[in-house]
Amino acid sequence: MADAVDDVRANLEKQIADLKKEMTKISKSLASRASDAMEDAEEALEEGKGRARQAVAHVRDQAHVTAGAMRDNPGTTATVLSTVGLIGLAAGLVLSSVLSGERRR
């Protein structure tokens, strides 16, 4: 009986040792994958920063061009801005009447 208990205990200890080895392998694999994912994320972030800088530079250049055109053509600028304002006002009035018509129903 003692031999059977010792055999079971030895078998369980071997299984536990095997499980510990397997858990160590899994932990190393997960750490490696996490490290790879972190590197990929850092690369994507750096690429995104570069693209954002380019976009900001492009928008800045376009703003300077637009501001120069506005300075060179003040009459046209006033006309365009007034037209946009009137269109916005008209759209607001139309939207207001549509919304107030829905509330009445």
N, C-alpha and C positions, 0 to 999 in steps of 0.2 A: 504494500500500500504506500509506503514511504517512497518507493521508487517511482510509482505512478505520479505521486504528487510532485516529486522532484522533476520528472519528465515534463509535466504540465507547466510547472514554474519555469523551467528552462526554455520550453517552447514559447511561452508568453513573453519572457525576457528577450528572446530572439526576435519575436514579432515586434515588440516595442522598439528594439534597436533598429530594425529595418524601417519601421515607421518614422523614427527620428531622422534616419538617413534620407528617406524620401522627402520629409518635410524640409530638410536642409536644402535638397536639390530644388524643390519647388520655391523656396524662399529666394534662392540665388537667381532662379529663372525670372521670378517676378521682379526682383531688384533690377535685373538687366533690362527687362522690358520697360520698367518705369524710367530707367535712365535713358533708354532710347527714345521713349515718348517725350521726356523732358527736353532732350536735345532737339527733337523735331519741333517742339513747341517754341523753343528759343529761336530756331532758324526761321520759323514762320513769323514770329514777332519781329525779328530784324528785317525780314523782307517786307512786312507790313509797314514798318517804320520808314523804310526807304521809299515805298510807294506813297505813303502819306506826305513825306517831305516833297516828293515830286509834284503831287497834287496841289499842295499848298503853294509851291513856287509857281505853278501854272496859273492858279487862281489869282495870285498876287500880280502876275504879269498881265493877266486879262483885266484886272481891276485898274491897273495903271493905264492900260490902253483905253478902257472905257472912260476913265476920268479925264484923260487927255481929249477924247472925242467930245465929251460933254463941255469942257472948257472952250474948245474950238468952235462949238455950235450951240451957244446958249439958247437961241430961239427954238431950235429943233428939240433940245433937251426939255425946255419948258412945255412944248406942245406934247411930246411923248409922255411926260410925267402927268400932265393934266388929263390926257386921254386915259391913261392907266387909272388915275384916280376916279374919273367919271365912270369907267367900266366897273371898277370896284364898288362904287356907290350903287350903280344900277344892279349889280349882282347881289348886293346886300339887300336892296329893296325887294327884288324878286324872291330871294330866299326867305326874307321875312314874311312876305305875303303867303308864300307856299306853306311855311311852318304855321302861321297863324290860321290858315285855312284848314290844316290838319287838326289843330286843337279844337276847332268848332265842331268837328264831326264827332 
